[in-house]
Amino acid sequence: MKIKYLALLIAVMGSGLSFGASIDGLESAYSKNLTVYNGTSGDTLTVSSPTTISLNNAYSWTMVFTISDLGVTSDSNVGLLFTYNTGSFKNLEGLGFQFTESGNLTLCAGGYAYGGGSAATSPWKTQTFSGYSSSTPLTLFYTFNRGAVSISAMLGDDTSTLTTLGDLSSGAAFSNQNMTQINFSAKDTSGNTWSAPNGITGEYTLNNFDLYTAVLTEDQMREYALSAVPEPAAASLSLLGLGILLMRRRRA
């Protein structure tokens, strides 16, 4: 019995150190823990309490999340990472990806605010990484800063890779509109919602997600990304605990 409790304690200690991410002195308004998306379904995070997230040009906020285990997309298909929406305009913006067998990862961002017209015809902005491994955690920072949207990214725990992919739009603000929901992975193809051009539901693992009501500095981005990547010691603790449990079951 003591061995069982010890194994559970070790596994819990390891998992507690492995998952989640944070920024010292800054609390996130909304968070989501580890979730695996299998390419056929998604889920949502409702935005209402404790605070509303405005989409007009007087407000700023940052969505941050770490992903891994991206599934390969075929042809020109786009795997959907997330969209966010309002009650009036439905899905406004989204972030997706294209990932090839050769390791080329293209991040795609777009939606209602880009280029005018319908979402399906709006041009997408893209950025491609070469030689990407799906096992490497990728931390993405989606910043809404008074109507200007930018995306930054960092690979694993390599702080030298932190880069801002550039401003995607200078006119993404929607007066008197608040974010009501963040949709992960799932694509809605009904007429009044937004989905990626050539969109499919993306296969990936969401390691963690946080929404901050602030524009993050580069130092804060690095801190978050580093805290999101499991420490080797934490991973070892989890494996050790699970190993003890398995050995105990075999003996039984």
HELIX and SHEET records of a PDB file:
HELIX    1   1 LYS A    2  SER A   18  1                                  17    
HELIX    2   2 ALA A  119  THR A  121  5                                   3    
HELIX    3   3 THR A  159  THR A  161  5                                   3    
HELIX    4   4 GLU A  218  ALA A  228  1                                  11    
HELIX    5   5 PRO A  232  ARG A  251  1                                  20    
SHEET    1   A 3 TYR A  30  LYS A  32  0                                        
SHEET    2   A 3 GLU A 203  TYR A 212 -1                                        
SHEET    3   A 3 THR A  35  ASN A  38 -1                                        
SHEET    1   B 6 TYR A  30  LYS A  32  0                                        
SHEET    2   B 6 GLU A 203  TYR A 212 -1                                        
SHEET    3   B 6 SER A  60  SER A  68 -1                                        
SHEET    4   B 6 LEU A 138  ASN A 145 -1                                        
SHEET    5   B 6 ALA A 148  LEU A 155 -1                                        
SHEET    6   B 6 THR A 163  SER A 169 -1                                        
SHEET    1   C 6 ASP A  43  THR A  46  0                                        
SHEET    2   C 6 GLN A 181  PHE A 184 -1                                        
SHEET    3   C 6 VAL A  78  THR A  86 -1                                        
SHEET    4   C 6 LYS A  90  PHE A  99 -1                                        
SHEET    5   C 6 LEU A 105  GLY A 111 -1                                        
SHEET    6   C 6 LYS A 125  PHE A 129 -1                                        
SHEET    1   D 4 ASP A  43  THR A  46  0                                        
SHEET    2   D 4 GLN A 181  PHE A 184 -1                                        
SHEET    3   D 4 VAL A  78  THR A  86 -1                                        
SHEET    4   D 4 GLY A 199  THR A 201  1                                        
SHEET    1   E 2 ILE A  53  SER A  54  0                                        
SHEET    2   E 2 ASN A 178  MET A 179 -1                                        
END                                                                             
